[in-house]
């Protein structure tokens, strides 16, 4: 099954074990219409959240599928459409989310520009980079700052609220090629922003970043044998990561169990290894 199939068997929400680590909390997941965002939403719902705002950009049908999966796990879904690549869209999203659930306890900002699949894959380097800057960097900063402003004005009751951003495990180490030169600087900036924001708002608010490695989402499902070998070879665990792996880390950072953790970047990459080397024929 494809990684973004809404009917697939989601791993970390088995009915054999009832997870109540997020019981009674409300949250927001952006980029929730598929891939990592969908799995994060399902995992948070399965952990006991009572309400989840699910942001999507354009894919209404996929957003409805995510909402259905969340509802199946006993959590009330609220779908919101918003453009996280515009200042107005970012401000409007935060305002609408607070209107929908009051003050959310958790915000997971997964929304990002897809420049590797679909029509965007045909854009040139400059166009792809600008799209990543607009959505993944400027949009992340805009949403985060507006969210923090509202949290400071109207904090939730209980543990400090948790903001979780998405980085990239190779952002600070670098990777050859156009993809590394696009995603590297953008995601490194996101990680640096999160650390600075955490310094600014502690101890009232927690801010952390999850940095996925090679995760088998839509791009990974359709990629070449070379990238498949590389992904497996660069993980000490010798496999692709899954959206479930990322969602499990997010669930931990969202929960009161991680209340003493802020300003951190958690790599979810199976133990990245540079010992893997390709031959010139592989490229």
VENRA-V836087 format. One line per field, one symbol per residue. ss: DSSP state (a for helix, b for strand, c for the rest). psi: psi as a letter, one per 30 degrees, with the letter a starting at -180 (. if undefined). burial: 1 if it has 24 or more other C-alpha atoms within 12 Angstrom, else 0. A space follows every 50 residues. Layout:
ss: ???
psi: ???
burial: ???
This chain:
ss: ccccccccccaaaccccccccccccbbbbbccccaaaaaaaaaaaacccc bbbbbbcccaaaaaaaaaaaaacccbbbbbbcccccaaaaaaaaaaaaaa accccbbbbccccccccaaaaaccaaaaaaaaaaaaaaaaaaaaaaaaaa aaacccccccbbbbbbccccccccccaaaaaaaaaaaaaaaaaaaaaaaa acccbbbbbbbbccbccaaaaaccaaaaaaaaacbcccccbcaaaaaaaa aaaacaaaccccccbbbbcccbccccccccccc
psi: klfgkfgljkeghkffkjjgfgkflllkjlhgflbeeeeeeeeeefggkf kkkjklefieeeeeeeeeeeefggkjkjkkkkjggkeeeeeeeeeeeeee gbjkfkkjjfklkjgflaeffflleeeeeeeeeeeedeeeeeeeeeeeee eeeiklkblklkkklkbkfgefflklleeefeedeeeeeeeeeeeeeeef flgfkkklkkjlbjkiaeeeeglleeeeeeeefgkffhlklleeeeeeee eefflffgfgklgljjkiggikkgfkkllffe.
burial: 00110100010110000001111111111111111111111111111111 11111110000111111111101111111111111110111111111101 11111111111111110000000000011111111111111111111101 10000100011111111111100000001001111111111111101100 11011111111111111101100000110111111000111111111111 111111011011111111111100000000000
